[in-house]
Amino acid sequence: MPVHSDAFKQGLRRWVSGVTVVTARAGDEMHGMTVSAFSSVSADPPLVLVCANRGSRTHRIIREGGLFAVNILASDQQAVSNTFASSADEDRRLELVPWHPGQTGVPMVDGALANLECRVVSAYDEGSHTIYIGDVIAAELRDADPLIYYGGSYRDLR
Ligand SMILES: Cc1cc2nc3c(=O)[nH]c(=O)nc-3n(C[C@H](O)[C@H](O)[C@H](O)COP(=O)(O)O)c2cc1C
């Protein structure tokens, strides 16, 4: 018998994570969403994973284009996280936040701690989400404090 959904949710609220915006490009279409389900997979080769809800537009664009970037947000980018998680300006997210194109044209969010540009090497549908494994082909780095998410709220290291 599966765990009760309240216990599942409460358990996961006890996990500390960073906050990323996962951006994607397929042809002329670009988009992105806030994602906390991100992990390193392997250093050699350099692989990461993100979990995307299959109901999300970002999921569709990753699937179509085979490209995504993980933008690890800095502590001063809470508003960026909210913009990319909200349906209010869903079609204008990339107009509201400064970004520049990576090598593949995928949007790299300015001011992030790291922009990891990835090509999809495999995808696994599990439950409501798809796990995308990406080969990291380029990284841009900046030194700053990270944005942290814990217990349903944003936190600061300090
Ligand atoms: C802190 C935070 C973390 C989130 N993490 C994820 C995640 O890991 N995977 C996911 O599919 N959605 C996640 N979401 C929800 C999406 O950001 C949200 O549903 C978004 O509006 C989807 O956008 P789209 O359908 O336009 O692509 C998260 C939201 C927040 C606020």
The ligand as a Tripos MOL2 file, in Angstrom:
@<TRIPOS>MOLECULE
LIG
   31    33     1     0     0
SMALL
NO_CHARGES

@<TRIPOS>ATOM
      1 C1         10.3020   26.0090   -5.5700 C.3       1 LIG1
      2 C2          9.5950   25.3070   -6.7330 C.ar      1 LIG1
      3 C3         10.1100   24.1320   -7.2310 C.ar      1 LIG1
      4 C4          9.4870   23.4840   -8.2980 C.ar      1 LIG1
      5 N1         10.0580   22.3190   -8.7720 N.ar      1 LIG1
      6 C5          9.5040   21.6950   -9.8380 C.ar      1 LIG1
      7 C6         10.1190   20.5180  -10.3660 C.ar      1 LIG1
      8 O1         11.1520   20.0460   -9.8690 O.2       1 LIG1
      9 N2          9.5490   19.9320  -11.4740 N.ar      1 LIG1
     10 C7          8.4050   20.4330  -12.0330 C.ar      1 LIG1
     11 O2          7.9190   19.8450  -13.0170 O.2       1 LIG1
     12 N3          7.7820   21.5510  -11.5480 N.ar      1 LIG1
     13 C8          8.3240   22.1920  -10.4790 C.ar      1 LIG1
     14 N4          7.7440   23.3410   -9.9840 N.ar      1 LIG1
     15 C9          6.4930   23.8270  -10.5940 C.3       1 LIG1
     16 C10         6.7010   24.5690  -11.9350 C.3       1 LIG1
     17 O3          7.7020   25.5760  -11.8120 O.3       1 LIG1
     18 C11         5.3770   25.2560  -12.3750 C.3       1 LIG1
     19 O4          4.3550   24.2970  -12.4200 O.3       1 LIG1
     20 C12         5.4930   25.9730  -13.7000 C.3       1 LIG1
     21 O5          4.4280   26.9300  -13.7950 O.3       1 LIG1
     22 C13         5.4260   25.0810  -14.9320 C.3       1 LIG1
     23 O6          5.5780   25.9170  -16.0640 O.3       1 LIG1
     24 P1          5.2310   25.5280  -17.5710 P.3       1 LIG1
     25 O7          4.0350   24.5980  -17.5790 O.co2     1 LIG1
     26 O8          4.9140   26.8570  -18.2440 O.co2     1 LIG1
     27 O9          6.4520   24.8870  -18.1570 O.co2     1 LIG1
     28 C14         8.3270   24.0220   -8.8970 C.ar      1 LIG1
     29 C15         7.7950   25.2130   -8.3970 C.ar      1 LIG1
     30 C16         8.4210   25.8590   -7.3230 C.ar      1 LIG1
     31 C17         7.8530   27.1570   -6.7870 C.3       1 LIG1
@<TRIPOS>BOND
     1     1     2 1
     2     2     3 ar
     3     2    30 ar
     4     3     4 ar
     5     4     5 ar
     6     4    28 ar
     7     5     6 ar
     8     6     7 ar
     9     6    13 1
    10     7     8 2
    11     7     9 ar
    12     9    10 ar
    13    10    11 2
    14    10    12 ar
    15    12    13 ar
    16    13    14 ar
    17    14    15 1
    18    14    28 ar
    19    15    16 1
    20    16    17 1
    21    16    18 1
    22    18    19 1
    23    18    20 1
    24    20    21 1
    25    20    22 1
    26    22    23 1
    27    23    24 1
    28    24    25 2
    29    24    26 1
    30    24    27 1
    31    28    29 ar
    32    29    30 ar
    33    30    31 1
@<TRIPOS>SUBSTRUCTURE
     1 LIG1         1 GROUP 0 **** ****
